[in-house]
Amino acid sequence: MAVQPEGTPCWADAMFSDVEGAKSFYGDVLGWTFGEASSEYGNYTQAYSNGKAVAAVVPPMPGQEGQSAWCLYFASPDAAATAAKIKDQGGEVLMEPMQVGEFGTMTLARDPSGAVFGVWQAGVHEGFESIGEPGAYAWAEVFTRDPEKSDAFFPAVFPFTAQQVRDDAIDFRIFNLGGKPVLGRMKMTDDFPPEVPPYVNVYFTVENCDTAVAKATERGAVLRFGPMDSPFGRFAALSDPQGAPFSVIDMKTTQGEMPEMADVS
């Protein structure tokens, strides 16, 4: 796939203290295969679905051991300029732009509400080679307790417009890029324990949501929500055996009407 427009979700990776366990789990649940670990880059290991790069796993760097979590990266033509915007808009740059050989330049940041994300300026690694196919990235949502902070931040850093779902039961917003939805924002309710920090929830595509959930829970994952039907697909939220939250969605199995949206920017 070609270099993506600025603000496009373009890559996902996660640190795992037990990388082999993570490879075994996601290989079973999502059908991933894995390339050789790149010792030059901290044993970064790419995951493939049907031969196409879809994500990566990596062991934590010394001193960075902690809760495993997926990190979603947004495309940028200039990671340094994006890092400056992040700071200007009240975000925090956790890792200044760093060139990763010929692959590209990465930055890690936190939005003002506390959700961590990445920025990727592509070199030879342009990002996802497959989207919306089984085993590949499908969608992502910022889960936050301070939606007004995220709502102001993301369209100021990236060229997003926003629409709010007209539904008193949930506080949900969609960010669009070039007229297409690229990211959701969900207000965390009291259903989330207070110790769960804001985060970006990454959805991976599956052929059958219930089958994927059964495999995942058999392998030690915890089912957090669902499976549930929606106009976007049948989906479920899980925590993997190392505690990293993720979701699975079968986008072919849809039910119900699309929600009414109101433009807010």
N, C-alpha and C positions, 0 to 999 in steps of 0.2 A: 504494500500500500504506500502511496506517496506521502510526503510530509503533510501533516494535518494542519488545518487552519488554527490560528491562535485560539486557545481556550478549549480545544477538542480533547476529551479524555483519550489519552493515547497509549497508556501503559499502566501495568499494575505489578507490584512485587510485594514480598513479605519476608520479614526476618523470622527465622525459626531456630530455637536452640537445638531442636532435633530435626535437622534438614532431611535425613533419611526417612524419618517418620512422616514428615510432611509430604515427601515425594510419594511414599506408599499410600497415604490417605487420599491425596488429590488424584493420584493415578487411578485409584479404585473408583472414586466418586465421580470424577470428571473425565476420566479416560486419558489423562495427560501422560505423555512420555517426556523424558528429560535429556538435555544435552550434557556435554561434559562440563564439570565445574571449572570455572575460570579462576585458577589460583592467583593470577595477576590482579584480579579484581575481587578479592575476598571470597573466593569460591562461589561467586554468583553463578547460578544455574538456571538456564532458560527452560521453560515448560512449553511443550508443543501439543497441539490438537490437530490430528490429521496432517502432521508434518508442518504446521504453521505455528509460528511463535505467538503465544497467547498470554504469557505471564512469566515471572521468575521467582525463585526462592533463594535465600541467602542466609548463612549463619550470622548472628550478631557480631559486630566488631567488639573487641575487648572493652569492657566497661559499659557497653550498650545493651547488656542482657536485660530483658524485661518482658512485658506482655507482648505476645505476638500480635501483629495487626497487618492487614492489607493496606498498602499505600497506593492511591490513584494519582497518576501524573497527568498534568494538562500541558498540551503543546504550547510552545512559545518560540517565536523567531529569535528572541534575544533574552536568555535566562537572566542576565544581569539587569536588564531594564525591567523585567517582570519582578525580580526581587526588590528593586527600588520601589515599584508600585505597591507591592505587598506591605512594605514598611510604611509608605505614605498613607496607606488606608487602614493603619492600625493593626496589621498582622505582624507576625513574628517570623523572621527567617531563622530556621533552626540549623541549616547548613548552607553557607554561602555557595554561589554557583561554582561547581567543580567539574572540570573536563574529565570525561571517562574515556581516555584514549581517543580513538577515531569514532567511537560510538555516538558521542554527543555530550551535552553538558546538563548536569542535574542540579536542582535546588530542592531542599525540603523546607516546608513552611507550616505555619499554624494560623488559621483564620482567627479573627478577634473573639470568636465564640469558643475556640479551643480545638477545632477539628484540624487534624494534620493532613497535609496533601503534598504532592510533589509537582515540580515543573520540569519539563524535558525539552531541551533544544536539540533537535535531531541532528546527528551526523550520519554515519552509515546505518545506525539503528533508528529506523523511523517509527517504531512502535508496534502496535498490534498488527499482525499479519492476517488476522481473522477476527470478525466481530459478528455477534448474533448467530453464530453456528454452534452446534453442540460442543461444549468444552471451552468456548471462547467467552470473552467479556460481552456483557449485554447492556448494562446500565449501572448507574451509581446514584446514591443519595447522601447528602450531608445530613446527619442526625445531630441536632443541636438543641440546647435548652434556651438559647438566645437567638431566635430566628431573625430578629431585626438586625443584629450585628452581621450575620452571614448574608442577609438580603442586601445590605448596603455594600458589603465588601466584594463579593464575587463579580457583580457587574461593573465595579470600579476598576478591578484588576484585569478582567477579561471582557471582550466585546459581547457580553450577554444582554439579552432582553429577558424580561421575566413575566410570568403569568401565575396568578394565584388560583387555586382550586376553590370554586364556590361551594363550600361544604362546612357547615358550622361544627361538624363532628371532628374534623381534622384540620390542622394548620399545615398545608402542603403547597409548595411553590415549585414551578418548573422554570429552569433557565434554558433559554433558546439561543442558538448560534446560527445565524443565517437562516432563521425561520424554522430550524429543526431543534427539537428538544434534545439536550445533551446531559442534563444534570437535574436531579431533584433535590429539594430541601424539605425535610420533615422535622417538625417540632417534637422533641422527646417529651413523652408524657410521664406521669408518675409510675407507669408500668416499668420504666427503666430504673434499676437500683441506682441510688445516688453515687455509688462508686464507679459506675460506668461513665467514662468521659465522652464528650462529643467525638464523633468519628465519621469517616466517609465509608458508607456501606457499599461494597462492590457486589454486583450480581453477575453470576456466570450462567450461561445458557446450558440447559439440559434437554434431552429428548423427553423425559418423563419426570416431573417434579417428585411424585410420590416414590418412584424407584430410587431417585437420587437421595431423598431423605432417608429412606430405609437403609441404603448402603452406608450413608454418613453416620447414622446413629449406631448401626452395627459396629462401626469402626471407632466409636467413642465420641462422636460429635454430640452436642446438646441442641435439641430442637427448641428454638426460642419463639417461633411464631409460624403458624400455617401447618400444612399447606393450605393455601387460600386461593380461590378464583378471583380474578379481576379482569377489567377490560384490557389490561396490558399483558395478561398471561397468568398461569397458575404458578405461584411462587411460595417460598418458605425461607425463613431466616434461621441461621444456625450459628453455633460457635464450634470451630474445629477442635480436635483433641488438645491442641495447645492454646486454646482460648481465643483464637483470631475469629472475629465475626465475619460472616459472608452470607450471601443469599444465592439461591438457585431459582431459575425461572424457565418455564416452558412457555415460550411466547406464541406457540401455535394454539394453545388451549386457552381461549379467551371467553369471558362471560360478562354480560352487563354492558351498559352504555358508557361511553367515554364521559368523564366528568366535565361539567361546565367550567370554563376558564375565564378569568378576567385579566386583561392586560394591566400591569402595574408599572411598567416602564417603557 
